Amino acid sequence: MDFDRRELIRAAFRAREYAYAPYSHFAVGAALLSQSGKIYTGCNIECASYSVTNCAERTALFKAVSEGECNFTAIAVVGARTDRSDDSLITSPCGVCRQALYEFGGAELLVIMAKSEDDFTEMPLGKLLPLGFGPEKVV
């Protein structure tokens, strides 16, 4: 895919700065690239009632969809413990986020999981969510 991976990763790191993670102490940032070329960012937002917590990936996705974007090329995800050190960890989307991303990006959506601009792994969403259930399966 032809886009600047480092730019997308940098956007995810900037988004992570806004994470609200007082319970897990795990801050996550995400940057979602639409097919139109626009980048939407998100961070995780925790709540004392854990079930209403929202992940960074879905925050970015929902922002984009609420602004009319529904087709995506790639997402960069970065995470780090906030209570131990500032070292980033390879962080993959949770199962719920994988399903939500599949809805709008399908199996080919590129998922970039980064520790830094130079240290990352990437794979298509279909590898993270094999046999994914998407809109094409609904009758």
C-alpha positions in Angstrom: 0.0 0.0 0.0 1.2 3.4 -0.9 1.1 5.7 2.1 3.5 7.1 4.7 3.5 4.5 7.5 5.6 6.8 9.7 3.1 9.6 9.5 0.3 7.3 10.5 2.3 6.0 13.4 3.2 9.5 14.5 -0.5 10.4 14.5 -1.2 7.4 16.7 1.5 8.4 19.2 0.0 12.0 19.3 -3.5 10.5 20.0 -2.1 8.3 22.8 -1.2 11.4 24.7 -4.9 12.1 25.3 -5.7 8.6 26.6 -7.7 8.5 29.8 -6.6 5.3 31.5 -6.7 5.8 35.3 -7.8 2.1 35.9 -5.7 0.0 33.6 -2.8 2.4 33.3 -2.5 1.3 29.7 -2.7 4.2 27.2 -3.5 3.4 23.6 -3.6 5.7 20.5 -4.9 4.9 17.1 -4.7 6.6 13.7 -7.1 5.4 11.0 -6.4 6.1 7.3 -9.5 6.5 5.1 -9.5 5.7 1.4 -9.9 9.4 0.8 -6.5 10.0 2.5 -7.7 11.6 5.7 -6.4 10.4 9.1 -8.8 10.0 12.0 -7.3 9.6 15.5 -8.6 8.2 18.8 -7.4 7.2 22.2 -8.8 4.8 24.8 -11.2 6.3 27.3 -11.9 4.4 30.5 -14.8 4.7 32.9 -15.3 3.5 36.4 -18.1 1.3 35.0 -15.7 -0.7 32.8 -18.3 -1.8 30.3 -18.7 1.7 28.9 -14.9 2.1 28.3 -14.0 2.7 24.7 -10.9 1.6 22.9 -8.7 3.9 20.8 -9.4 2.0 17.6 -13.2 2.4 17.9 -12.9 6.0 19.0 -11.0 6.8 15.7 -13.5 4.6 13.7 -16.6 6.2 15.2 -15.2 9.7 14.7 -14.6 8.9 11.0 -17.9 7.3 10.4 -19.8 10.1 12.2 -18.1 12.5 9.7 -19.2 10.4 6.6 -16.1 8.2 6.1 -16.9 4.5 5.7 -14.0 3.0 3.8 -10.5 2.6 5.3 -7.1 1.5 4.2 -5.0 1.2 7.3 -4.8 1.7 11.0 -1.8 2.3 13.3 -2.1 1.3 17.0 0.4 2.2 19.8 0.2 1.3 23.5 2.2 1.7 26.6 1.9 1.2 30.4 1.6 4.6 32.1 2.5 3.4 35.6 5.8 1.6 34.9 7.6 3.3 32.1 7.0 5.1 28.9 8.2 2.2 26.7 5.8 1.4 24.0 4.6 -2.1 23.5 3.3 -3.9 20.4 -0.4 -3.6 20.9 -3.0 -5.3 18.7 -6.7 -4.4 18.6 -9.0 -6.3 20.9 -11.6 -8.6 19.5 -14.4 -6.1 19.6 -12.3 -3.5 17.7 -11.3 -6.2 15.2 -14.9 -6.8 14.5 -15.8 -3.1 14.2 -12.9 -2.5 11.9 -13.8 -5.5 9.8 -17.2 -3.9 9.2 -15.6 -0.9 7.4 -12.2 -2.2 6.2 -12.7 -5.9 5.6 -10.0 -8.5 5.7 -7.6 -6.4 3.7 -7.4 -3.4 6.1 -3.8 -3.1 7.1 -3.1 -3.1 10.8 0.2 -1.5 11.9 1.2 -2.3 15.5 4.1 0.0 16.5 6.6 0.5 19.2 8.1 3.4 17.3 8.2 4.8 13.8 11.0 2.3 13.0 9.9 -0.7 15.0 6.5 -2.1 14.0 4.7 -5.1 12.6 1.9 -5.0 10.1 -0.6 -7.5 8.8 -4.0 -7.5 7.2 -7.0 -7.6 9.5 -8.0 -10.9 8.1 -5.0 -12.5 9.7 -6.0 -11.0 13.1 -9.7 -12.0 12.5 -9.7 -15.1 10.4 -13.1 -16.0 8.9 -14.4 -12.6 9.9 -18.1 -11.8 9.8 -18.9 -8.8 7.7 -21.7 -7.1 5.8 -21.3 -9.4 2.9 -22.6 -12.3 5.1 -25.8 -10.6 6.2 -28.8 -11.6 4.1 
